[in-house]
Amino acid sequence: MKKITYSAPSVKKAFKILYAISDSSDGLGISDLSKKLKIGKSTVHGITTALEELGVLVRDPLYKRYTAGYSLLELCRAAFTKIDLKDVARKPMEKLMVKVGETVFLGVLNGDHVTIVDTVESRNEMKITSPPGTRLPLLAGATGRVLLSQIDKEKSREMVQKKGLVRFTSKTVTDQKQFLREIEKAKGQGYAMDDEEYIPGVRAVAAPLVFPSSPPAALWVVGFTSTLDDQKVKTVIREVQETVREIKEFPR
């Protein structure tokens, strides 16, 4: 059976115009678009006028350039709400695991605890791992600090005061003022470090991950002190932050 195809030249041209404008930092005029896309000026004028009427484009009255309008932003926002953070983060997480050789976790703030939503296990025989769905204490280690750095400061303070800080190891931070300072530090530098605070002999590096359709999230790498030494920690911090940037830039 012959496949039936449909052609909508005006729609295709409209999207070419939208892509061209989105790639321009200052917007584009009709002449610019016509030259760049090799589309006649009258056609460009007709399409941009229609898109302007719909609020998809906005025209600067002084420079006669078009930029993205609020209707287009609303469409993008609606699309983002349908995107699953886990799906977007999976490939970058896999690449991160290969680069650092340690287990990589993705988790979200869920009430007063952390819920792991995805795990990419290290290929090492000896490794740290927890399956998706595992709940971790919020007020312990690096992950909790980067998650709390994404919410209101007073809410973080109230949570710490209400729940208190449990000692898991000899290195666990149990002083509330110090813990709150660590949250602010994580917010300022864009990551947090856990040096045997939650599990003896285990280190972690976590970074905050702000994603439109997700609650406060975090990406973190966990390894034994024997493999995650001071020099490697520096590399892990850099790679975790780079991976977070890659995830946040989706789609580009």
C-alpha positions as CSV (number, residue, x, y, z in Angstrom):
1,M,0.0,0.0,0.0
2,K,1.4,3.4,-1.0
3,K,2.3,5.6,1.9
4,I,0.4,8.9,1.9
5,T,2.4,11.9,2.8
6,Y,1.3,15.5,3.4
7,S,3.2,18.6,2.7
8,A,2.6,21.9,4.5
9,P,5.1,24.4,3.1
10,S,3.9,27.3,5.2
11,V,4.2,25.3,8.4
12,K,7.7,24.2,7.6
13,K,8.7,27.8,6.7
14,A,7.2,29.0,9.9
15,F,9.3,26.6,12.0
16,K,12.4,27.5,10.0
17,I,11.7,31.2,10.9
18,L,11.2,30.3,14.6
19,Y,14.4,28.3,14.8
20,A,16.4,31.1,13.1
21,I,15.0,33.7,15.5
22,S,15.6,31.4,18.6
23,D,19.3,31.1,17.5
24,S,19.7,34.9,17.3
25,S,20.5,36.8,20.5
26,D,19.1,40.1,19.2
27,G,16.3,38.9,17.0
28,L,16.0,39.1,13.2
29,G,14.1,41.4,10.8
30,I,12.3,40.4,7.6
31,S,15.3,41.1,5.3
32,D,17.6,39.1,7.7
33,L,15.2,36.1,7.7
34,S,14.7,36.2,3.9
35,K,18.4,36.2,3.2
36,K,19.3,33.6,5.9
37,L,16.5,31.2,4.9
38,K,16.3,32.0,1.2
39,I,12.6,32.6,1.5
40,G,10.9,35.5,-0.3
41,K,10.3,38.7,1.7
42,S,6.6,38.7,1.1
43,T,6.3,35.1,2.4
44,V,8.4,35.9,5.5
45,H,6.3,39.0,6.1
46,G,3.1,37.0,5.9
47,I,4.3,34.3,8.2
48,T,5.8,36.6,10.8
49,T,2.7,38.8,10.8
50,A,0.5,35.8,11.5
51,L,2.9,34.6,14.3
52,E,2.9,38.1,15.8
53,E,-0.9,38.2,15.9
54,L,-0.8,34.9,17.7
55,G,1.7,36.2,20.3
56,V,4.3,33.6,19.1
57,L,6.6,36.4,18.0
58,V,7.1,40.0,19.2
59,R,8.3,42.8,16.9
60,D,10.5,45.6,18.1
61,P,8.9,48.8,16.8
62,L,12.3,50.6,16.7
63,Y,14.6,48.0,15.1
64,K,11.9,46.1,13.3
65,R,13.3,42.8,14.6
66,Y,11.4,39.7,15.8
67,T,12.0,37.8,19.0
68,A,10.1,35.0,20.8
69,G,6.8,36.0,22.2
70,Y,5.0,34.9,25.4
71,S,2.8,32.3,23.6
72,L,5.9,30.5,22.4
73,L,7.3,30.5,25.9
74,E,4.0,29.1,27.2
75,L,4.2,26.3,24.7
76,C,7.8,25.5,25.7
77,R,6.8,25.5,29.4
78,A,3.9,23.1,28.7
79,A,6.3,20.8,26.8
80,F,8.8,20.9,29.7
81,T,6.2,19.7,32.1
82,K,5.8,16.5,30.1
83,I,9.5,15.7,30.1
84,D,10.8,13.2,32.6
85,L,14.0,14.2,34.4
86,K,15.0,10.6,34.6
87,D,14.9,10.2,30.8
88,V,16.8,13.4,30.2
89,A,19.5,12.6,32.8
90,R,20.2,9.0,32.0
91,K,22.7,9.3,29.2
92,P,24.7,12.1,30.9
93,M,24.7,10.0,34.0
94,E,26.1,7.0,32.1
95,K,28.9,9.2,30.6
96,L,29.7,10.5,34.1
97,M,30.0,7.0,35.5
98,V,32.5,6.1,32.7
99,K,34.5,9.3,33.4
100,V,34.8,8.9,37.1
101,G,34.5,5.2,37.6
102,E,32.1,5.5,40.5
103,T,28.3,5.0,41.0
104,V,26.1,7.9,40.0
105,F,22.8,8.7,41.6
106,L,19.9,10.9,40.7
107,G,17.4,11.9,43.5
108,V,14.7,14.3,44.4
109,L,13.5,16.0,47.6
110,N,10.4,14.1,48.8
111,G,9.0,15.5,52.0
112,D,11.6,15.1,54.7
113,H,13.8,12.6,52.9
114,V,15.6,12.0,49.6
115,T,14.2,9.5,47.0
116,I,16.6,7.9,44.5
117,V,15.0,8.0,41.0
118,D,17.8,6.5,39.0
119,T,21.2,4.8,39.5
120,V,24.1,4.1,37.2
121,E,26.3,1.6,38.9
122,S,30.1,1.6,38.9
123,R,31.7,-1.3,37.0
124,N,34.0,-1.9,39.9
125,E,33.6,-5.2,41.8
126,M,33.4,-3.3,45.0
127,K,30.9,-0.5,44.7
128,I,28.2,1.5,46.5
129,T,24.7,1.0,45.1
130,S,21.1,1.6,45.9
131,P,18.1,0.9,43.6
132,P,15.6,3.5,42.5
133,G,12.9,4.1,45.1
134,T,15.4,3.9,48.0
135,R,14.7,6.6,50.6
136,L,17.7,8.3,52.3
137,P,17.7,10.7,55.2
138,L,17.6,14.3,54.1
139,L,19.6,15.8,57.0
140,A,22.8,13.8,56.4
141,G,25.5,14.0,53.9
142,A,26.1,16.1,50.7
143,T,22.8,15.2,48.9
144,G,20.6,16.7,51.6
145,R,22.6,19.9,51.7
146,V,22.3,20.6,47.9
147,L,18.6,19.8,48.0
148,L,18.0,22.1,50.9
149,S,20.0,24.8,49.2
150,Q,17.2,24.9,46.6
151,I,14.3,25.7,49.0
152,D,13.5,28.7,51.1
153,K,16.2,29.4,53.8
154,E,13.6,29.7,56.6
155,K,12.0,26.4,55.6
156,S,15.4,24.7,55.8
157,R,16.0,26.1,59.2
158,E,12.6,25.0,60.4
159,M,13.1,21.5,59.1
160,V,16.5,21.2,60.8
161,Q,15.2,22.5,64.1
162,K,12.1,20.3,64.0
163,K,13.8,17.0,62.9
164,G,17.2,17.5,64.6
165,L,20.4,16.0,63.3
166,V,21.2,12.4,63.8
167,R,24.8,11.2,64.2
168,F,25.6,8.4,61.7
169,T,29.4,8.4,62.0
170,S,32.0,10.2,64.0
171,K,32.2,12.8,61.2
172,T,28.4,13.5,60.9
173,V,27.7,17.3,61.3
174,T,25.3,17.5,64.3
175,D,25.6,21.2,65.1
176,Q,22.6,22.9,63.6
177,K,24.3,26.2,63.0
178,Q,27.2,24.5,61.2
179,F,24.8,22.4,59.1
180,L,22.9,25.5,58.0
181,R,26.2,27.2,57.1
182,E,27.0,24.1,55.0
183,I,23.7,24.5,53.2
184,E,24.6,28.1,52.3
185,K,28.1,27.0,51.3
186,A,26.6,24.4,49.0
187,K,24.4,27.0,47.5
188,G,27.3,29.4,46.9
189,Q,29.7,27.0,45.4
190,G,27.3,24.7,43.5
191,Y,28.2,21.5,45.2
192,A,28.6,19.7,48.5
193,M,31.1,17.2,49.7
194,D,30.5,14.3,52.1
195,D,33.6,12.8,53.7
196,E,32.4,9.8,55.7
197,E,29.5,11.7,57.2
198,Y,26.8,9.2,56.4
199,I,28.7,5.9,56.0
200,P,32.2,5.1,57.3
201,G,34.7,4.7,54.5
202,V,32.4,6.3,51.9
203,R,32.7,9.7,50.2
204,A,30.2,11.6,48.0
205,V,30.1,14.7,45.9
206,A,26.6,16.1,45.1
207,A,25.4,19.0,42.9
208,P,22.0,20.7,42.8
209,L,19.9,20.1,39.7
210,V,17.1,22.5,38.9
211,F,14.8,21.2,36.3
212,P,11.4,22.8,35.2
213,S,9.2,19.7,35.7
214,S,10.9,18.3,38.8
215,P,11.0,19.1,42.5
216,P,14.4,20.0,43.9
217,A,16.8,17.4,42.5
218,A,20.4,16.4,42.9
219,L,23.1,14.4,41.1
220,W,25.8,12.8,43.2
221,V,28.7,10.4,42.9
222,V,29.6,7.9,45.7
223,G,32.7,5.9,46.2
224,F,35.0,4.4,48.8
225,T,37.7,6.5,50.3
226,S,40.2,4.1,48.9
227,T,39.2,5.0,45.3
228,L,37.8,8.5,45.8
229,D,40.9,10.1,47.1
230,D,41.5,13.9,47.5
231,Q,42.9,14.3,44.0
232,K,40.1,12.3,42.4
233,V,37.5,14.3,44.3
234,K,38.6,17.5,42.5
235,T,38.0,15.8,39.2
236,V,34.6,14.4,40.3
237,I,33.4,17.9,41.5
238,R,34.2,19.3,38.0
239,E,32.6,16.4,36.2
240,V,29.5,16.4,38.3
241,Q,28.9,20.1,37.8
242,E,29.5,19.7,34.0
243,T,27.0,16.9,33.9
244,V,24.4,19.0,35.7
245,R,24.9,21.8,33.2
246,E,24.4,19.3,30.4
247,I,21.2,18.1,31.8
248,K,19.9,21.6,32.5
249,E,20.6,22.7,29.0
250,F,18.2,20.1,27.5
251,P,16.9,20.7,24.9
252,R,19.2,23.1,23.1
